[in-house]
């Protein structure tokens, strides 16, 4: 028999408690707790009884109870879109789906990867991911073998290895063949002076999952080259869907908090930090 999923509900005091209790009972999950996010307009003093254990902070609840899904039953004015994204970020960083009235956000599915890897990710486009990845690669390549896997919206149909420091003639030949000769993997190879593997992706979800990509194949190709470390370079706010030992989150200068949205906790790689890197950064 299929196991019933355990849920943590997010509620607020702008709803009468009996309305919330009825909604909880109608869920197709086993509700094992609730988080009261605020609001007192429809509460008559004291702690409301929703029939399940109650917390005041989502972080505390997630630390104390194991759940399969977080269900958002709150609404404005207690929870506006900005706060909702922050709550979703918290759940996703624990590898837990976040479900609302008309949406569902799932954690990015990272393919297992045995190669030591560092992901350079960002809160959006033009925040300096390629510059940072190139700088890290250039520094580490002084004493170690580094390969950069860079995915982009104009990357190659099949993962391709670019030797370090391609010449201008090499890049012109690519351009004249109809290929995208300014892709990030080419920039990394030319400016960082390291071997790179080019990949492509299409689309990107609110949690950072690409709709389609060949990054997993590119990462395996990079591993076959025998490097000490693979750098996985993100594209826009979309994540490389390959498991990394650690991540470096790059953001715009003085970003508005809303710009972080779900990406603000992506660097936790589903909440699991592991130290498998051969160097300290």
C-alpha positions in Angstrom: 0.0 0.0 0.0 1.3 3.4 -0.9 2.6 5.5 2.0 0.7 8.7 2.8 3.0 11.7 2.6 3.7 13.6 5.9 3.0 17.3 5.6 3.8 20.4 7.5 1.2 23.2 7.0 1.9 26.9 7.0 -1.1 28.9 8.5 -1.9 32.4 9.7 -4.2 34.1 12.1 -6.1 36.0 9.4 -8.1 32.8 9.0 -10.5 31.5 11.7 -9.0 28.4 13.2 -12.0 26.2 12.3 -11.5 27.2 8.7 -7.9 26.1 8.9 -8.8 22.8 10.6 -11.3 22.0 7.9 -8.7 22.7 5.2 -6.2 20.5 7.0 -8.6 17.6 7.2 -9.3 17.9 3.4 -5.6 17.5 2.5 -4.5 14.3 1.0 -1.5 14.2 3.3 -1.0 13.2 6.9 -0.5 16.6 8.6 2.0 16.2 11.4 2.4 19.9 12.4 1.7 23.5 11.5 3.6 26.7 11.6 1.8 29.9 12.6 3.3 32.6 10.5 1.6 35.5 12.1 -1.6 37.5 12.1 -4.1 37.8 15.0 -7.2 39.3 13.4 -9.2 36.1 13.7 -7.6 34.6 16.8 -9.4 35.0 20.1 -6.4 35.2 22.4 -4.1 32.4 23.4 -2.6 29.7 21.2 -5.0 28.5 18.5 -5.7 24.8 18.4 -5.3 23.3 15.0 -5.2 19.7 16.3 -1.5 19.3 15.5 1.8 20.4 17.0 2.4 24.1 16.4 5.6 26.1 15.8 6.3 29.8 15.2 9.2 29.4 12.8 9.5 27.1 9.8 13.2 26.5 10.5 12.4 25.2 14.0 9.7 22.9 12.7 11.9 21.5 9.9 14.6 20.8 12.5 12.3 18.8 14.8 9.9 16.9 12.5 10.5 14.8 9.4 8.1 15.7 6.6 7.7 15.0 2.9 6.0 18.2 1.8 5.3 21.8 3.1 1.8 22.9 2.3 1.2 26.7 2.3 -2.4 27.6 3.5 -1.4 31.2 4.3 -2.3 34.3 2.4 -1.7 38.1 2.3 -1.3 40.3 4.3 0.7 37.9 6.5 2.6 36.3 3.6 3.2 38.3 0.5 5.1 37.0 -2.6 8.5 38.0 -1.3 8.0 36.2 2.0 6.5 33.2 0.3 9.6 32.8 -1.8 11.8 32.9 1.3 9.7 30.3 2.9 9.9 28.1 -0.2 13.6 28.6 -0.2 13.8 27.2 3.3 11.8 24.1 2.4 13.7 23.5 -0.8 17.1 23.8 0.9 16.0 20.8 3.0 15.0 18.9 -0.2 11.3 19.2 0.6 8.7 20.2 -2.0 6.7 23.4 -1.3 3.0 23.3 -2.4 0.4 26.1 -2.5 -3.1 26.6 -3.8 -2.1 26.8 -7.4 1.6 26.0 -7.5 4.3 23.4 -6.6 8.0 24.0 -6.3 10.2 20.9 -6.3 13.9 20.8 -5.3 16.4 20.5 -8.1 17.2 16.9 -8.9 21.0 16.6 -8.8 22.6 13.6 -10.6 25.1 11.7 -8.4 28.7 12.6 -9.1 31.7 11.0 -7.6 34.2 13.5 -8.9 35.2 16.3 -6.5 33.2 19.3 -7.8 32.5 23.0 -6.9 29.4 24.7 -8.4 29.5 28.4 -9.1 25.9 29.5 -9.1 24.1 32.9 -9.2 20.9 34.7 -8.5 20.5 35.6 -12.1 22.2 36.6 -15.4 25.1 39.1 -15.5 26.1 38.6 -11.9 29.7 37.5 -12.6 29.5 33.7 -12.5 31.8 33.3 -15.5 34.3 35.8 -14.1 34.3 34.1 -10.6 34.5 30.6 -12.1 37.4 31.7 -14.3 39.2 33.3 -11.4 38.9 30.2 -9.2 40.0 28.0 -12.1 43.0 30.1 -12.9 44.1 30.1 -9.2 43.7 26.4 -8.6 45.2 25.4 -12.0 48.6 26.6 -10.7 48.9 23.4 -8.7 46.1 21.1 -9.8 44.3 19.9 -12.9 41.0 21.7 -13.3 38.2 21.2 -15.8 35.3 23.7 -16.1 31.9 22.5 -17.2 29.9 25.5 -18.4 26.3 25.2 -19.6 24.6 27.9 -21.6 21.6 28.7 -23.8 23.9 28.5 -26.8 26.0 25.6 -25.8 26.8 22.6 -28.1 24.3 19.9 -28.9 26.8 17.3 -27.7 29.2 18.1 -24.9 32.5 19.1 -26.3 36.0 19.5 -24.8 37.8 22.7 -25.5 41.6 22.6 -24.9 43.1 25.4 -22.7 43.8 28.8 -24.3 42.2 28.4 -27.8 43.6 30.8 -30.4 41.7 33.6 -32.2 41.8 31.4 -35.3 40.1 28.5 -33.4 37.3 30.8 -32.3 36.9 32.3 -35.7 36.7 28.8 -37.2 33.9 27.9 -34.7 32.0 31.1 -35.6 32.3 30.5 -39.3 31.0 27.0 -38.9 27.8 28.4 -37.4 28.6 27.5 -33.8 28.1 30.0 -30.9 31.7 31.1 -30.6 31.2 33.3 -27.5 29.8 30.6 -25.2 30.9 30.6 -21.6 33.0 27.4 -22.0 35.0 29.1 -24.7 35.5 32.2 -22.5 36.7 30.1 -19.6 39.1 28.2 -21.8 40.5 31.4 -23.4 40.7 33.6 -20.3 41.3 31.1 -17.5 43.6 29.0 -19.6 42.1 25.7 -18.5 40.4 22.8 -20.3 36.6 23.2 -20.4 33.6 21.2 -21.5 30.7 22.9 -23.1 27.1 22.0 -22.5 23.7 23.4 -23.2 20.4 23.9 -21.3 16.9 25.2 -22.2 14.5 26.8 -19.8 14.8 27.2 -16.0 12.3 26.8 -13.2 11.8 28.9 -10.1 13.9 26.5 -8.0 16.7 26.4 -10.6 15.9 23.1 -12.5 16.7 23.3 -16.2 13.9 22.1 -18.5 16.4 20.2 -20.6 20.1 19.9 -20.6 23.1 17.7 -21.4 25.1 18.9 -18.4 25.1 15.4 -16.8 26.8 14.0 -19.9 29.2 16.9 -19.9 30.1 16.3 -16.3 30.9 12.7 -17.0 33.0 13.7 -19.9 34.9 16.1 -17.7 35.5 13.3 -15.1 36.9 11.1 -17.8 39.7 13.6 -18.3 41.0 12.8 -14.7 41.0 16.3 -13.1 41.6 17.0 -9.5 38.5 19.2 -9.4 35.5 20.0 -11.7 34.0 23.4 -11.7 30.3 23.4 -12.6 29.3 26.8 -13.9 25.6 27.7 -13.8 23.6 29.6 -16.4 21.5 32.5 -15.3 19.7 31.4 -12.2 19.5 27.9 -13.4 21.6 25.3 -11.6 23.9 22.6 -13.0 21.8 19.5 -12.3 24.9 17.6 -11.0 25.7 17.0 -7.4 28.6 19.2 -6.1 30.5 19.0 -2.9 30.0 22.7 -2.3 28.6 25.8 -4.1 29.6 29.4 -4.4 26.6 31.8 -4.7 27.2 34.9 -6.8 24.8 37.8 -6.6 24.5 41.4 -8.0 25.9 44.2 -5.9 23.5 45.3 -3.2 20.7 43.0 -4.4 17.1 43.5 -3.3 16.1 40.7 -1.1 13.4 39.7 -3.6 16.1 39.0 -6.2 17.3 36.1 -4.2 13.9 34.4 -4.2 14.4 30.7 -4.2 18.0 31.0 -5.2 19.0 32.4 -1.8 19.4 29.0 -0.4 20.3 27.0 -3.4 24.0 27.0 -2.4 23.1 24.4 0.2 22.6 21.8 -2.5 19.4 20.4 -1.0 20.6 21.3 2.5 23.6 18.8 2.3 27.0 20.4 2.7 29.9 18.0 2.2 33.6 18.7 2.1 35.1 16.6 -0.7 37.2 19.4 -2.2 40.9 18.8 -2.5 41.7 22.4 -1.5 40.5 25.1 0.8 39.0 28.2 -0.9 
